[in-house]
Amino acid sequence: MAVTQWMSWEGGVDLVAVTSMDVAMPNVIVHVARMVHTPVGSAPAGIVLWQPDPAAPPVVCGFVSSDPAVAAYFGPQIFAGTPFENAPVLDARIDIASGPVTCTARVEVAGHVFETELTGLEPAALIQREPIATAPFTQQGIEATAATATLKVDGQPVDIIIPPVGITGGPCAVSAPCGIYAR
């Protein structure tokens, strides 16, 4: 099988959550990496979704990076055919800290600051996931599932609930030291 679209990363911190049991789809996504490599360049990058009121449009939603070319690659090349295909590109500053039992991400984007902390990381495991509707790409990588996750938005703690399975078919709170999405 020929691979025509791909991205790889190092230092990933992935959080997908809901703010209430009544919310059917995740209204919190902070899915970022220290460095993302694509055919168009490399930079810290990922995706952020913040929709505190699930009945209203998101406050922040888009592919984030300090390099707009890298962020612009994700929608049409990796997430084509999903609700994120046409998500906007947003300039962001992304800082990641990783360790054996905890990892953090701090993302400054669209006038907001998102801070996540994942703790109680399990031992890292090799993953291989086939494409699904919400993630139409093959996934390979290393993940360490977190026992707990916290989120602050603009310095204020946000109560979150971590669903058992995220939009890419895996756990919703993971340290992802390295991996690849390929189509």
N, C-alpha and C positions, 0 to 999 in steps of 0.2 A: 504494500500500500504506500503510495507516494504521500508525503507530508508536504502540504503547501502553505499552511498557516500554523504558527507555533509561538509559544512564549515560554520562557523558563524563569525561575526566580531563585533567590537565596534570601534567607531571613524573613520568611512569611509569618504573619500574625493574622489569623482569620477568626472573625467573630460574626456570627449570624444569630439574631435574636428577635424576640418580640417583647413588647412592653406590657402586654396583657394577654391573658389566656383567651380573650375574645377575638384577638387578631388572627386572621386566617393565614396571611402571608407575612413573612418577616418584614418588620418595619425598621430594623437596625441591621446594617451591614457595614463592617469595617474590615475589609479584606485587602491587606496591603503587604508589601515586601520591601526590605532594605534595598534590593536591587532586582529589577526585572529586565530580562534580555529579550529583544524582539528583532525581527529582520530590519526594523527601521531605527534601532538604537537601544540604549540601555539607560535606565534611570530608576530611582525609587518610584513605585507606582502601585496602583490597585483600583479598588472601587469603594465608594462610600455612599450609603443610603441612610438618611435620617428623616423619618416621617413620624414625629411624635404624636400627631393626630392622624390615625389611619383613615379617617373620613376626608382629610384634606390632602392636597398635593404635598409631596416631600419638601422639606425645608432645604435639604441638600441631597442631590442624586447625581452621580456621574463617575466617570473614570478619572482618576486623580493621578497627577504626576508633576514633577518639576519640569518635565519635557513634554510639551503638547503632542509631539509626533508619536511618542510611545503611548500616551493615553488614548490618542485617536485611533491607534491600531486595534485596540481591544474590541470595540463594538462590531465593526464590519468583518473583522478577520477571525476573532475567537468566539464572540457571542452572537454571531449572525443567526437569525431565526429565533431569538429569545426576546423577552421584553426589554433587555438591556442593549439590544443592537444599536439603537439610536440615542443612547444616553449621552449627555453632553460631556465635553472634556473640561475639566476644572484644574486650574493651577493649584498645586498643593506642596506643602513641606511635610515630609514624612520622616519620622525618627523611630527606629526600632532598637530594642534591647532584648537580647536572648540569652537564656541560661539553661541549665539542665532541668530546673523545676518551675521556672517562670519565664514569661516573655511579656513585653509591653510594646504598644504602638501609640504614637502621638501624631495626629494628623491635623494640620492647620489648613483649612479649606473654606472658601466662600464666607469668610468672616467668622467661622466657628472653629473650635478646638475640640477634637475627639481624642479621648485617652482610654485605651483598653489595657487591662492587665489580666493575663491568663496564668493561673497558678495550679499547683498540683499536677504538673505534666506527667503523663504516663511515659513509660519507655517508648522511644521512637519506633515506628513500624513502617515497613515498606508498603505502599499502596499502589493499586492498579485498578482504575475504574473505567468502565466502558462508557460511551456517550449515553446521555439521557436527555429528555426534552429540555430541561432547564440548564443543562451543561452538555451541549452537543459536540464534545471533544473528548478524546482519550486523556486520562489523567494518570500520571506516574509521579511518584515522589516519596518523601519521607514525612510522616506526620506524628505528632505526639498530642494526644487528646488531653484537654485540660479538665481538671475536676471542678474548678470554679472560674468564673469570669466576671469582671466588673467593667463598667462603662461610666465615664464622666463626659458630659457635654458642656463646654464652656465653664469647666471647673465644678459643675454640679453633678453629684451622683445620680444615675438613672437606674431605676429598678428594671432588671431585665430577666427574661425567662429564656433558657437555652433549649430549643427543640432538639429532639434526638437525631434528626437528619436534616442537613442543610440543602441549599439549592444546587450544590454540586454532587449531592448523593452521599456525602460523608458527614462526619461529626461537625457540629456548629461552632466549636471553640477549640482551635488547634494551633499549635506551633507547627509551622511547615518549613523546616530548615532549607529544603530544596525541592524542586519538582519541575514538571513540564506539563503544559496543555498542548495538544497537537490535534490538527484536523487533516 
